[in-house]
């Protein structure tokens, strides 16, 4: 694609895209072609904005809003005490985020390494922020399904906005296997 892109007019985006697509159609729209064309499209936006002296949002059809909320993602908490978690969260509050996400960044090979410590850290962050401030938690794949359920219940109690990456993404069947209703007789699971 590079030879056809060098020297191409960035303002002729549809012409460039169409030529690239038709010359490489055998790569297929569901193979390498689509992601490559998306990359070209994104690459053409910047010089177009510079040539026209316009912000990208205007070139893309306008902005619904000009201010976007952001959140502070506070990592490295698997190795911190609850007090240390609070110190780092408090430092990030000075940036004015609309939400705080506490990330573990734990060793992904050790499942459920310190669930009580993880819960203590997120509880401390909730106390610091108060009930009305949005809080989220990212486990970075640190839990087994059972550990994630245990932590998830606490996060729900704390009113967390979301629970990100509780288990490894490649264990697709594990949640379904572990959460099936118990079919035994005479009692609850």
ChimeraX attribute file (.defattr): number of C-alpha atoms within 10 A of each C-alpha:
attribute: neighborCount
match mode: 1-to-1
recipient: residues
	/A:1	12
	/A:2	7
	/A:3	7
	/A:4	10
	/A:5	14
	/A:6	8
	/A:7	8
	/A:8	13
	/A:9	13
	/A:10	20
	/A:11	15
	/A:12	11
	/A:13	15
	/A:14	11
	/A:15	13
	/A:16	19
	/A:17	16
	/A:18	12
	/A:19	12
	/A:20	18
	/A:21	19
	/A:22	10
	/A:23	10
	/A:24	14
	/A:25	13
	/A:26	11
	/A:27	13
	/A:28	11
	/A:29	13
	/A:30	8
	/A:31	11
	/A:32	12
	/A:33	17
	/A:34	15
	/A:35	12
	/A:36	13
	/A:37	18
	/A:38	12
	/A:39	11
	/A:40	19
	/A:41	16
	/A:42	10
	/A:43	12
	/A:44	20
	/A:45	17
	/A:46	15
	/A:47	15
	/A:48	19
	/A:49	17
	/A:50	11
	/A:51	10
	/A:52	10
	/A:53	9
	/A:54	12
	/A:55	15
	/A:56	16
	/A:57	13
	/A:58	10
	/A:59	14
	/A:60	9
	/A:61	8
	/A:62	11
	/A:63	12
	/A:64	7
	/A:65	7
	/A:66	7
	/A:67	7
	/A:68	6
	/A:69	8
	/A:70	12
	/A:71	17
	/A:72	18
	/A:73	16
	/A:74	19
	/A:75	19
	/A:76	13
	/A:77	22
	/A:78	21
	/A:79	15
	/A:80	16
	/A:81	15
	/A:82	18
	/A:83	13
	/A:84	15
	/A:85	23
	/A:86	22
	/A:87	13
	/A:88	17
	/A:89	21
	/A:90	15
	/A:91	10
	/A:92	16
	/A:93	15
	/A:94	8
	/A:95	11
	/A:96	12
	/A:97	14
	/A:98	14
	/A:99	18
	/A:100	26
	/A:101	23
	/A:102	27
	/A:103	21
	/A:104	22
	/A:105	17
	/A:106	21
	/A:107	13
	/A:108	15
	/A:109	11
	/A:110	12
	/A:111	18
	/A:112	20
	/A:113	17
	/A:114	16
	/A:115	17
	/A:116	10
	/A:117	16
	/A:118	24
	/A:119	17
	/A:120	16
	/A:121	23
	/A:122	27
	/A:123	17
	/A:124	18
	/A:125	24
	/A:126	22
	/A:127	12
	/A:128	15
	/A:129	18
	/A:130	12
	/A:131	12
	/A:132	8
	/A:133	14
	/A:134	18
	/A:135	25
	/A:136	22
	/A:137	24
	/A:138	19
	/A:139	23
	/A:140	20
	/A:141	22
	/A:142	26
	/A:143	25
	/A:144	19
	/A:145	21
	/A:146	15
	/A:147	17
	/A:148	22
	/A:149	15
	/A:150	14
	/A:151	23
	/A:152	18
	/A:153	11
	/A:154	15
	/A:155	21
	/A:156	12
	/A:157	9
	/A:158	17
	/A:159	16
	/A:160	20
	/A:161	16
	/A:162	15
	/A:163	19
	/A:164	15
	/A:165	16
	/A:166	20
	/A:167	22
	/A:168	18
	/A:169	10
	/A:170	7
	/A:171	10
	/A:172	10
	/A:173	9
	/A:174	14
	/A:175	15
	/A:176	10
	/A:177	10
	/A:178	11
	/A:179	11
	/A:180	9
	/A:181	10
	/A:182	10
	/A:183	9
	/A:184	8
	/A:185	7
	/A:186	6
	/A:187	7
	/A:188	8
	/A:189	9
